[in-house]
Amino acid sequence: MDEESGNGAHDTVRLEPWSAEDFWLLRAMNAPELMEHLGGPETEQQLAARQLRYERLSVDADRAGCMFRIVLLPEEKAAGSIGFWEHVEDTGTPDTPDTPGTPSTSVYETGWTVLPGFQGRGVATAATLAVVERARAEGRFRHLHAYPSTENAPSNAVCRKAGFTLLTEREFEYPPGRRMRCNDWRLELTPPAPTTPGLTTPGLTTPGLTTPGLTTPGS
């Protein structure tokens, strides 16, 4: 990935690929109040492992995603982190999204953290809009998802402001051993391919069928 900001009109922030120099920022974001909806602060060993994953993702030649530090402009201060990465999404209906045996497809997932001193200033929304542009430019997956806790009102508000559509509630195990109730928000990165009358085009839905990556009518 290039290191240009890719922010377009979102000139209140700049996204910079995560690097070894950002471990201090990861520690700062491990504060109890910032980890409230994620199972609590991680150990130093867990943080070191996360740092390594972030660094590897940010130099991934296969474009599986990227982690960024959020730089607030014009102050040029690190305000938090955001990223996008590949996630395998079940494609059952929103009422039964985790039904065993349902088809699955790869999508992008995003998530962010903003330090307390920069919250309430639109930083998370601006960074999310910038990440949408980055993920869309890759042209790899049709959808970008976010899964904030149902109890995390600010993050759910960011999804709404950034143009995501709320699909349903989901339950995940995160961290291991802890069940977490989340909202499944989705944003379309690429429009569906045009249809030809009388033909079924791969990647599009046909009445009565469920196509990987899409939801059935009524979802």
Secondary structure by P-SEA (a helix, b strand, c coil): ccccccccccccbbbbcccccaaaaaaaaccccccccccccccaaaaaaaaaaaaaaaaccccccbbbbbbcccccccccccbbbbbbbbccccccccccccbbbbbbbbbbcccccccccaaaaaaaaaaaaaaaaaccccbbbbbccccaaaaaaaaaaacccccbbbbbcccccbbbbbbbbbbbccccccccccccccccccccccccccccccc
